[in-house]
Amino acid sequence: MKRTGILNAQLSGALATLGHTDLILVVDAGFPIPREAQRVDLAIAQNVPDLRTVISLIADEIIVEGVVRADDVTSNNPKLDEWLLDRFADAEFSTRSHADMLGELALQAKVIVRTGAFEPWGNIGLFCGVDVPQWFGGEGIIAPDYYASKL
């Protein structure tokens, strides 16, 4: 039996497929997931599991290089935005319109994870990165400028 980390077999397997620049969306209970998306449905009941718990568990297993959220999060759900900025202090942040989150970004996502969250604009995109010291920390390797600060 697996001792730690994500125990859900479908989610654990989906995370293992992610590579650099891939997008995973962690969404609320009401998100309209496209039929063709790789869907991992964790929702059991209202706020079970909650958004922050699922995002944190996923972030413990992947390298997050970028975070995207609806522009409404910054103005209308500042507590979520503060939590994201704190949790992903080293990531690059961007915003998109709520319509883009539901449409264009949903179609780009490699995996969409549905939580039980009843949270306004609770749809967060995580862009996968690389472990910079592992990739560029070897002797004789010169890291690109955009990664040098992470060594």
N, CA and C atoms as an extended XYZ file, in Angstrom:
453
Properties=species:S:1:pos:R:3:atomname:S:1:resname:S:1:resid:I:1 pbc="F F F"
N         0.842       -1.185        0.000 N   MET     1
C         0.000        0.000        0.000 CA  MET     1
C         0.884        1.244        0.000 C   MET     1
N         0.490        2.228       -0.782 N   LYS     2
C         1.212        3.492       -0.814 CA  LYS     2
C         1.069        4.180        0.537 C   LYS     2
N         2.161        4.705        1.058 N   ARG     3
C         2.174        5.270        2.404 CA  ARG     3
C         1.784        6.745        2.447 C   ARG     3
N         2.257        7.528        1.481 N   THR     4
C         2.044        8.972        1.541 CA  THR     4
C         1.637        9.519        0.181 C   THR     4
N         1.335       10.798        0.171 N   GLY     5
C         0.996       11.474       -1.075 CA  GLY     5
C        -0.421       11.151       -1.514 C   GLY     5
N        -0.662       11.301       -2.778 N   ILE     6
C        -1.993       11.099       -3.338 CA  ILE     6
C        -2.275        9.611       -3.461 C   ILE     6
N        -3.342        9.157       -2.824 N   LEU     7
C        -3.709        7.747       -2.829 CA  LEU     7
C        -4.662        7.394       -3.963 C   LEU     7
N        -5.376        8.380       -4.495 N   ASN     8
C        -6.314        8.136       -5.582 CA  ASN     8
C        -5.545        7.684       -6.812 C   ASN     8
N        -5.812        6.464       -7.271 N   ALA     9
C        -5.052        5.872       -8.374 CA  ALA     9
C        -5.187        6.671       -9.668 C   ALA     9
N        -6.388        7.131       -9.975 N   GLN    10
C        -6.593        7.863      -11.218 CA  GLN    10
C        -5.826        9.187      -11.202 C   GLN    10
N        -5.893        9.917      -10.092 N   LEU    11
C        -5.192       11.197       -9.994 CA  LEU    11
C        -3.680       10.980       -9.982 C   LEU    11
N        -3.211       10.021       -9.227 N   SER    12
C        -1.779        9.731       -9.173 CA  SER    12
C        -1.255        9.376      -10.564 C   SER    12
N        -1.993        8.568      -11.296 N   GLY    13
C        -1.597        8.201      -12.654 CA  GLY    13
C        -1.614        9.380      -13.599 C   GLY    13
N        -2.622       10.231      -13.474 N   ALA    14
C        -2.719       11.416      -14.336 CA  ALA    14
C        -1.539       12.357      -14.095 C   ALA    14
N        -1.150       12.528      -12.851 N   LEU    15
C        -0.021       13.407      -12.535 CA  LEU    15
C         1.273       12.874      -13.145 C   LEU    15
N         1.391       11.559      -13.194 N   ALA    16
C         2.596       10.942      -13.748 CA  ALA    16
C         2.736       11.194      -15.250 C   ALA    16
N         1.656       11.579      -15.921 N   THR    17
C         1.718       11.851      -17.362 CA  THR    17
C         2.160       13.269      -17.675 C   THR    17
N         2.225       14.145      -16.681 N   LEU    18
C         2.495       15.557      -16.921 CA  LEU    18
C         3.972       15.816      -17.184 C   LEU    18
N         4.222       16.722      -18.110 N   GLY    19
C         5.573       17.144      -18.435 CA  GLY    19
C         5.666       18.660      -18.427 C   GLY    19
N         6.852       19.159      -18.738 N   HIS    20
C         7.109       20.597      -18.728 CA  HIS    20
C         6.126       21.329      -19.639 C   HIS    20
N         5.528       22.354      -19.133 N   THR    21
C         4.544       23.246      -19.755 CA  THR    21
C         3.127       22.678      -19.799 C   THR    21
N         2.921       21.424      -19.390 N   ASP    22
C         1.558       20.890      -19.364 CA  ASP    22
C         0.716       21.652      -18.350 C   ASP    22
N        -0.575       21.737      -18.628 N   LEU    23
C        -1.525       22.442      -17.772 CA  LEU    23
C        -2.457       21.450      -17.112 C   LEU    23
N        -2.607       21.581      -15.793 N   ILE    24
C        -3.609       20.830      -15.053 CA  ILE    24
C        -4.540       21.853      -14.413 C   ILE    24
N        -5.833       21.660      -14.595 N   LEU    25
C        -6.817       22.536      -13.963 CA  LEU    25
C        -7.394       21.824      -12.750 C   LEU    25
N        -7.470       22.541      -11.642 N   VAL    26
C        -8.142       22.053      -10.438 CA  VAL    26
C        -9.360       22.955      -10.290 C   VAL    26
N       -10.549       22.350      -10.371 N   VAL    27
C       -11.764       23.150      -10.538 CA  VAL    27
C       -12.798       22.874       -9.453 C   VAL    27
N       -13.761       23.790       -9.389 N   ASP    28
C       -14.837       23.652       -8.414 CA  ASP    28
C       -15.902       22.669       -8.894 C   ASP    28
N       -16.869       22.430       -8.056 N   ALA    29
C       -17.889       21.412       -8.333 CA  ALA    29
C       -18.767       21.744       -9.536 C   ALA    29
N       -18.864       23.011       -9.892 N   GLY    30
C       -19.749       23.400      -10.979 CA  GLY    30
C       -19.081       23.609      -12.320 C   GLY    30
N       -17.808       23.329      -12.422 N   PHE    31
C       -17.062       23.590      -13.662 CA  PHE    31
C       -17.578       22.711      -14.799 C   PHE    31
N       -17.837       23.310      -15.969 N   PRO    32
C       -18.303       22.530      -17.120 CA  PRO    32
C       -17.140       21.842      -17.845 C   PRO    32
N       -16.776       20.668      -17.406 N   ILE    33
C       -15.629       19.953      -17.970 CA  ILE    33
C       -15.983       19.453      -19.369 C   ILE    33
N       -15.143       19.785      -20.357 N   PRO    34
C       -15.405       19.303      -21.719 CA  PRO    34
C       -15.438       17.769      -21.778 C   PRO    34
N       -16.285       17.228      -22.630 N   ARG    35
C       -16.437       15.770      -22.756 CA  ARG    35
C       -15.124       15.062      -23.075 C   ARG    35
N       -14.286       15.717      -23.906 N   GLU    36
C       -13.061       15.070      -24.352 CA  GLU    36
C       -11.899       15.206      -23.360 C   GLU    36
N       -12.086       15.914      -22.267 N   ALA    37
C       -10.999       16.133      -21.307 CA  ALA    37
C       -10.701       14.878      -20.492 C   ALA    37
N        -9.442       14.765      -20.070 N   GLN    38
C        -9.094       13.720      -19.109 CA  GLN    38
C        -9.562       14.226      -17.751 C   GLN    38
N       -10.623       13.635      -17.269 N   ARG    39
C       -11.311       14.114      -16.073 CA  ARG    39
C       -10.991       13.199      -14.899 C   ARG    39
N       -10.613       13.824      -13.783 N   VAL    40
C       -10.463       13.112      -12.518 CA  VAL    40
C       -11.463       13.753      -11.572 C   VAL    40
N       -12.522       13.024      -11.262 N   ASP    41
C       -13.607       13.579      -10.453 CA  ASP    41
C       -13.467       13.113       -9.013 C   ASP    41
N       -13.097       14.047       -8.142 N   LEU    42
C       -12.923       13.742       -6.725 CA  LEU    42
C       -14.111       14.193       -5.880 C   LEU    42
N       -15.043       14.943       -6.480 N   ALA    43
C       -16.149       15.531       -5.724 CA  ALA    43
C       -17.014       14.458       -5.068 C   ALA    43
N       -17.248       14.630       -3.776 N   ILE    44
C       -18.094       13.713       -3.015 CA  ILE    44
C       -19.322       14.436       -2.496 C   ILE    44
N       -19.110       15.617       -1.932 N   ALA    45
C       -20.187       16.441       -1.382 CA  ALA    45
C       -19.706       17.884       -1.395 C   ALA    45
N       -20.572       18.790       -0.975 N   GLN    46
C       -20.198       20.199       -0.957 CA  GLN    46
C       -18.914       20.391       -0.145 C   GLN    46
N       -17.908       20.955       -0.812 N   ASN    47
C       -16.603       21.243       -0.224 CA  ASN    47
C       -15.826       20.016        0.247 C   ASN    47
N       -16.181       18.860       -0.255 N   VAL    48
C       -15.449       17.627        0.060 CA  VAL    48
C       -15.069       16.955       -1.252 C   VAL    48
N       -13.775       16.934       -1.574 N   PRO    49
C       -12.696       17.664       -0.918 CA  PRO    49
C       -12.705       19.128       -1.334 C   PRO    49
N       -12.079       19.962       -0.499 N   ASP    50
C       -12.036       21.391       -0.802 CA  ASP    50
C       -10.888       21.710       -1.765 C   ASP    50
N       -10.968       22.858       -2.365 N   LEU    51
C       -10.028       23.276       -3.403 CA  LEU    51
C        -8.592       23.358       -2.905 C   LEU    51
N        -8.387       24.011       -1.766 N   ARG    52
C        -7.029       24.226       -1.262 CA  ARG    52
C        -6.332       22.916       -0.910 C   ARG    52
N        -7.067       21.977       -0.342 N   THR    53
C        -6.475       20.680        0.000 CA  THR    53
C        -6.005       19.962       -1.251 C   THR    53
N        -6.850       19.925       -2.269 N   VAL    54
C        -6.492       19.221       -3.505 CA  VAL    54
C        -5.319       19.912       -4.196 C   VAL    54
N        -5.351       21.235       -4.278 N   ILE    55
C        -4.241       21.961       -4.901 CA  ILE    55
C        -2.941       21.698       -4.143 C   ILE    55
N        -2.992       21.742       -2.827 N   SER    56
C        -1.779       21.514       -2.025 CA  SER    56
C        -1.224       20.119       -2.229 C   SER    56
N        -2.077       19.122       -2.248 N   LEU    57
C        -1.607       17.751       -2.447 CA  LEU    57
C        -0.992       17.565       -3.836 C   LEU    57
N        -1.616       18.159       -4.836 N   ILE    58
C        -1.060       18.085       -6.188 CA  ILE    58
C         0.280       18.811       -6.242 C   ILE    58
N         0.345       20.004       -5.636 N   ALA    59
C         1.575       20.797       -5.664 CA  ALA    59
C         2.723       20.119       -4.933 C   ALA    59
N         2.410       19.231       -4.012 N   ASP    60
C         3.460       18.478       -3.330 CA  ASP    60
C         4.074       17.417       -4.245 C   ASP    60
N         3.395       17.089       -5.336 N   GLU    61
C         3.863       16.018       -6.219 CA  GLU    61
C         4.375       16.489       -7.575 C   GLU    61
N         4.070       17.727       -7.960 N   ILE    62
C         4.542       18.248       -9.248 CA  ILE    62
C         5.280       19.567       -9.025 C   ILE    62
N         6.026       19.972      -10.020 N   ILE    63
C         6.696       21.265       -9.967 CA  ILE    63
C         5.809       22.260      -10.694 C   ILE    63
N         5.391       23.296       -9.969 N   VAL    64
C         4.491       24.302      -10.534 CA  VAL    64
C         5.317       25.527      -10.917 C   VAL    64
N         5.319       25.802      -12.208 N   GLU    65
C         6.084       26.927      -12.756 CA  GLU    65
C         5.188       28.156      -12.946 C   GLU    65
N         3.899       27.920      -13.171 N   GLY    66
C         2.974       29.017      -13.402 CA  GLY    66
C         1.600       28.712      -12.857 C   GLY    66
N         0.896       29.769      -12.484 N   VAL    67
C        -0.463       29.654      -11.957 CA  VAL    67
C        -1.336       30.621      -12.735 C   VAL    67
N        -2.478       30.133      -13.199 N   VAL    68
C        -3.434       30.994      -13.890 CA  VAL    68
C        -4.769       30.892      -13.180 C   VAL    68
N        -5.396       32.036      -13.019 N   ARG    69
C        -6.720       32.080      -12.403 CA  ARG    69
C        -7.536       33.148      -13.105 C   ARG    69
N        -8.848       33.100      -12.906 N   ALA    70
C        -9.725       34.104      -13.511 CA  ALA    70
C        -9.403       35.468      -12.916 C   ALA    70
N        -9.513       36.507      -13.738 N   ASP    71
C        -9.237       37.848      -13.227 CA  ASP    71
C       -10.173       38.223      -12.083 C   ASP    71
N       -11.333       37.562      -12.006 N   ASP    72
C       -12.272       37.810      -10.915 CA  ASP    72
C       -11.710       37.381       -9.560 C   ASP    72
N       -10.787       36.446       -9.553 N   VAL    73
C       -10.220       35.978       -8.280 CA  VAL    73
C        -9.521       37.126       -7.564 C   VAL    73
N        -8.726       37.898       -8.295 N   THR    74
C        -7.959       38.971       -7.657 CA  THR    74
C        -8.863       40.036       -7.048 C   THR    74
N        -9.996       40.299       -7.675 N   SER    75
C       -10.887       41.351       -7.175 CA  SER    75
C       -12.014       40.826       -6.292 C   SER    75
N       -12.513       39.629       -6.568 N   ASN    76
C       -13.719       39.158       -5.882 CA  ASN    76
C       -13.516       37.986       -4.933 C   ASN    76
N       -12.347       37.382       -4.943 N   ASN    77
C       -12.037       36.311       -3.998 CA  ASN    77
C       -10.587       36.494       -3.534 C   ASN    77
N       -10.311       37.646       -2.877 N   PRO    78
C        -8.927       37.966       -2.516 CA  PRO    78
C        -8.290       36.979       -1.542 C   PRO    78
N        -9.079       36.314       -0.725 N   LYS    79
C        -8.486       35.331        0.200 CA  LYS    79
C        -7.902       34.145       -0.575 C   LYS    79
N        -8.593       33.705       -1.613 N   LEU    80
C        -8.056       32.635       -2.453 CA  LEU    80
C        -6.792       33.121       -3.153 C   LEU    80
N        -6.823       34.345       -3.673 N   ASP    81
C        -5.664       34.888       -4.371 CA  ASP    81
C        -4.463       34.994       -3.433 C   ASP    81
N        -4.662       35.481       -2.219 N   GLU    82
C        -3.583       35.573       -1.233 CA  GLU    82
C        -3.013       34.195       -0.935 C   GLU    82
N        -3.890       33.211       -0.785 N   TRP    83
C        -3.437       31.854       -0.496 CA  TRP    83
C        -2.585       31.320       -1.654 C   TRP    83
N        -3.039       31.541       -2.879 N   LEU    84
C        -2.287       31.079       -4.049 CA  LEU    84
C        -0.916       31.755       -4.131 C   LEU    84
N        -0.886       33.070       -3.927 N   LEU    85
C         0.378       33.805       -3.991 CA  LEU    85
C         1.357       33.307       -2.928 C   LEU    85
N         0.845       32.968       -1.762 N   ASP    86
C         1.691       32.440       -0.694 CA  ASP    86
C         2.149       31.017       -1.002 C   ASP    86
N         1.222       30.176       -1.447 N   ARG    87
C         1.522       28.753       -1.702 CA  ARG    87
C         2.495       28.580       -2.864 C   ARG    87
N         2.390       29.466       -3.862 N   PHE    88
C         3.218       29.355       -5.062 CA  PHE    88
C         4.092       30.603       -5.231 C   PHE    88
N         4.813       30.939       -4.193 N   ALA    89
C         5.597       32.176       -4.160 CA  ALA    89
C         6.617       32.262       -5.288 C   ALA    89
N         7.122       31.139       -5.773 N   ASP    90
C         8.144       31.152       -6.822 CA  ASP    90
C         7.575       31.019       -8.229 C   ASP    90
N         6.261       30.909       -8.345 N   ALA    91
C         5.640       30.701       -9.658 CA  ALA    91
C         5.308       32.036      -10.327 C   ALA    91
N         5.151       31.955      -11.631 N   GLU    92
C         4.704       33.109      -12.410 CA  GLU    92
C         3.176       33.089      -12.434 C   GLU    92
N         2.554       34.219      -12.158 N   PHE    93
C         1.097       34.298      -12.099 CA  PHE    93
C         0.539       35.049      -13.298 C   PHE    93
N        -0.639       34.596      -13.738 N   SER    94
C        -1.354       35.287      -14.798 CA  SER    94
C        -2.846       35.166      -14.538 C   SER    94
N        -3.601       36.001      -15.227 N   THR    95
C        -5.054       35.945      -15.133 CA  THR    95
C        -5.641       35.835      -16.531 C   THR    95
N        -6.817       35.278      -16.579 N   ARG    96
C        -7.599       35.168      -17.818 CA  ARG    96
C        -9.039       35.521      -17.456 C   ARG    96
N        -9.837       35.781      -18.450 N   SER    97
C       -11.249       36.028      -18.179 CA  SER    97
C       -11.894       34.729      -17.700 C   SER    97
N       -12.980       34.881      -16.985 N   HIS    98
C       -13.706       33.696      -16.494 CA  HIS    98
C       -14.146       32.830      -17.678 C   HIS    98
N       -14.575       33.476      -18.758 N   ALA    99
C       -15.000       32.744      -19.951 CA  ALA    99
C       -13.837       31.938      -20.545 C   ALA    99
N       -12.626       32.516      -20.557 N   ASP   100
C       -11.452       31.783      -21.052 CA  ASP   100
C       -11.129       30.585      -20.169 C   ASP   100
N       -11.285       30.744      -18.868 N   MET   101
C       -11.015       29.631      -17.948 CA  MET   101
C       -11.964       28.472      -18.260 C   MET   101
N       -13.232       28.792      -18.496 N   LEU   102
C       -14.239       27.760      -18.762 CA  LEU   102
C       -14.132       27.188      -20.170 C   LEU   102
N       -13.580       27.949      -21.086 N   GLY   103
C       -13.548       27.524      -22.483 CA  GLY   103
C       -12.164       27.150      -22.970 C   GLY   103
N       -11.425       28.150      -23.415 N   GLU   104
C       -10.132       27.926      -24.058 CA  GLU   104
C        -9.148       27.161      -23.168 C   GLU   104
N        -9.025       27.570      -21.897 N   LEU   105
C        -8.071       26.892      -21.013 CA  LEU   105
C        -8.500       25.460      -20.710 C   LEU   105
N        -9.801       25.254      -20.568 N   ALA   106
C       -10.296       23.895      -20.315 CA  ALA   106
C        -9.938       22.963      -21.469 C   ALA   106
N        -9.953       23.485      -22.682 N   LEU   107
C        -9.603       22.667      -23.841 CA  LEU   107
C        -8.095       22.420      -23.936 C   LEU   107
N        -7.291       23.307      -23.363 N   GLN   108
C        -5.831       23.154      -23.378 CA  GLN   108
C        -5.319       22.227      -22.281 C   GLN   108
N        -6.096       22.068      -21.228 N   ALA   109
C        -5.630       21.300      -20.071 CA  ALA   109
C        -5.429       19.829      -20.417 C   ALA   109
N        -4.329       19.275      -19.955 N   LYS   110
C        -4.067       17.854      -20.134 CA  LYS   110
C        -4.924       17.039      -19.166 C   LYS   110
N        -5.148       17.600      -17.982 N   VAL   111
C        -5.944       16.944      -16.947 CA  VAL   111
C        -6.810       18.004      -16.271 C   VAL   111
N        -8.055       17.636      -15.969 N   ILE   112
C        -8.931       18.504      -15.180 CA  ILE   112
C        -9.392       17.718      -13.965 C   ILE   112
N        -9.124       18.276      -12.785 N   VAL   113
C        -9.471       17.622      -11.522 CA  VAL   113
C       -10.635       18.389      -10.896 C   VAL   113
N       -11.771       17.701      -10.753 N   ARG   114
C       -12.963       18.319      -10.155 CA  ARG   114
C       -12.980       18.043       -8.656 C   ARG   114
N       -13.074       19.125       -7.883 N   THR   115
C       -13.182       19.016       -6.436 CA  THR   115
C       -14.639       19.199       -6.038 C   THR   115
N       -14.907       19.140       -4.769 N   GLY   116
C       -16.257       19.419       -4.280 CA  GLY   116
C       -16.444       20.875       -3.900 C   GLY   116
N       -15.499       21.715       -4.263 N   ALA   117
C       -15.490       23.113       -3.834 CA  ALA   117
C       -16.711       23.887       -4.309 C   ALA   117
N       -17.328       24.582       -3.382 N   PHE   118
C       -18.352       25.576       -3.672 CA  PHE   118
C       -17.691       26.919       -3.364 C   PHE   118
N       -16.820       27.347       -4.251 N   GLU   119
C       -16.050       28.569       -4.029 CA  GLU   119
C       -16.077       29.397       -5.298 C   GLU   119
N       -16.473       30.673       -5.203 N   PRO   120
C       -16.537       31.509       -6.405 CA  PRO   120
C       -15.188       31.598       -7.110 C   PRO   120
N       -15.197       31.369       -8.406 N   TRP   121
C       -14.014       31.412       -9.255 CA  TRP   121
C       -12.939       30.434       -8.755 C   TRP   121
N       -13.380       29.300       -8.247 N   GLY   122
C       -12.469       28.294       -7.711 CA  GLY   122
C       -11.936       27.368       -8.782 C   GLY   122
N       -11.413       27.928       -9.839 N   ASN   123
C       -10.863       27.155      -10.956 CA  ASN   123
C        -9.446       27.657      -11.211 C   ASN   123
N        -8.472       26.818      -10.887 N   ILE   124
C        -7.080       27.243      -10.901 CA  ILE   124
C        -6.273       26.356      -11.842 C   ILE   124
N        -5.491       26.993      -12.699 N   GLY   125
C        -4.611       26.268      -13.603 CA  GLY   125
C        -3.188       26.261      -13.084 C   GLY   125
N        -2.561       25.094      -13.133 N   LEU   126
C        -1.168       24.943      -12.723 CA  LEU   126
C        -0.358       24.484      -13.932 C   LEU   126
N         0.652       25.265      -14.294 N   PHE   127
C         1.542       24.902      -15.387 CA  PHE   127
C         2.755       24.184      -14.804 C   PHE   127
N         3.055       23.035      -15.352 N   CYS   128
C         4.159       22.223      -14.850 CA  CYS   128
C         5.501       22.793      -15.284 C   CYS   128
N         6.463       22.666      -14.394 N   GLY   129
C         7.812       23.119      -14.670 CA  GLY   129
C         8.804       21.986      -14.550 C   GLY   129
N        10.057       22.348      -14.417 N   VAL   130
C        11.125       21.374      -14.216 CA  VAL   130
C        11.854       21.713      -12.921 C   VAL   130
N        12.501       20.724      -12.345 N   ASP   131
C        13.335       20.916      -11.169 CA  ASP   131
C        14.650       21.509      -11.672 C   ASP   131
N        14.765       22.819      -11.597 N   VAL   132
C        15.895       23.528      -12.202 CA  VAL   132
C        17.245       23.015      -11.691 C   VAL   132
N        17.461       22.852      -10.380 N   PRO   133
C        18.762       22.334       -9.936 CA  PRO   133
C        19.067       20.932      -10.485 C   PRO   133
N        18.046       20.099      -10.623 N   GLN   134
C        18.264       18.755      -11.157 CA  GLN   134
C        18.654       18.801      -12.634 C   GLN   134
N        18.026       19.679      -13.394 N   TRP   135
C        18.269       19.749      -14.829 CA  TRP   135
C        19.503       20.565      -15.188 C   TRP   135
N        19.737       21.648      -14.449 N   PHE   136
C        20.783       22.585      -14.842 CA  PHE   136
C        21.898       22.741      -13.817 C   PHE   136
N        21.888       21.935      -12.763 N   GLY   137
C        22.872       22.085      -11.705 CA  GLY   137
C        24.138       21.284      -11.904 C   GLY   137
N        24.227       20.545      -12.982 N   GLY   138
C        25.403       19.712      -13.221 CA  GLY   138
C        26.626       20.519      -13.613 C   GLY   138
N        27.760       19.939      -13.371 N   GLU   139
C        29.021       20.587      -13.700 CA  GLU   139
C        29.130       20.817      -15.207 C   GLU   139
N        29.518       22.026      -15.573 N   GLY   140
C        29.720       22.366      -16.969 CA  GLY   140
C        28.454       22.749      -17.720 C   GLY   140
N        27.305       22.757      -17.029 N   ILE   141
C        26.046       23.129      -17.687 CA  ILE   141
C        25.740       24.581      -17.369 C   ILE   141
N        25.386       25.329      -18.386 N   ILE   142
C        25.047       26.734      -18.203 CA  ILE   142
C        23.527       26.864      -18.302 C   ILE   142
N        22.937       27.319      -17.222 N   ALA   143
C        21.479       27.495      -17.190 CA  ALA   143
C        21.088       28.745      -17.960 C   ALA   143
N        19.955       28.701      -18.667 N   PRO   144
C        19.470       29.913      -19.331 CA  PRO   144
C        19.183       30.994      -18.285 C   PRO   144
N        19.241       32.234      -18.694 N   ASP   145
C        19.021       33.360      -17.773 CA  ASP   145
C        17.723       33.232      -16.993 C   ASP   145
N        16.669       32.753      -17.654 N   TYR   146
C        15.370       32.674      -16.985 CA  TYR   146
C        15.327       31.603      -15.909 C   TYR   146
N        16.316       30.730      -15.840 N   TYR   147
C        16.383       29.724      -14.768 CA  TYR   147
C        17.519       29.990      -13.781 C   TYR   147
N        18.446       30.840      -14.120 N   ALA   148
C        19.643       31.058      -13.286 CA  ALA   148
C        19.288       31.425      -11.849 C   ALA   148
N        18.252       32.227      -11.655 N   SER   149
C        17.889       32.654      -10.302 CA  SER   149
C        17.336       31.502       -9.450 C   SER   149
N        16.962       30.397      -10.071 N   LYS   150
C        16.410       29.251       -9.325 CA  LYS   150
C        17.465       28.213       -8.960 C   LYS   150
N        18.711       28.469       -9.347 N   LEU   151
C        19.782       27.542       -9.002 CA  LEU   151
C        20.301       27.804       -7.601 C   LEU   151
